[in-house]
Amino acid sequence: YAESNYHIYHVLMESETVRNRALAFFREHGIGTTFHYLPLHLSPMGRAMGYGEGDFPVTESVSGRLLRLPIYPSLTDDQQAAVIRTMEDLFA
């Protein structure tokens, strides 16, 4: 069991295609979202150590499906509501 350190609010989408559609949808609505980090084994250092695509398929799958939603101390209640509404509209 792992506990969150609450520095990222992420949603795990069913596929990379759905995640990319969500990125575009949020962008169209003026809300900044992003994808998550590159798996370490696919970074320049990981590749230099001999790792490549397919070595950690679960990591690669999760990395391609994570959508990071806005979270920061000055995020207002109205902005939070807009993010929630947009997520609901995405799946409507």
Secondary structure, DSSP 8 states (H G I E B T S, - for coil): -----SS-EEEE-SSHHHHHHHHHHHHHTT---EE----GGGSHHHHHTT--TTSSHHHHHHHHHEEEE---TT--HHHHHHHHHHHHHHT-
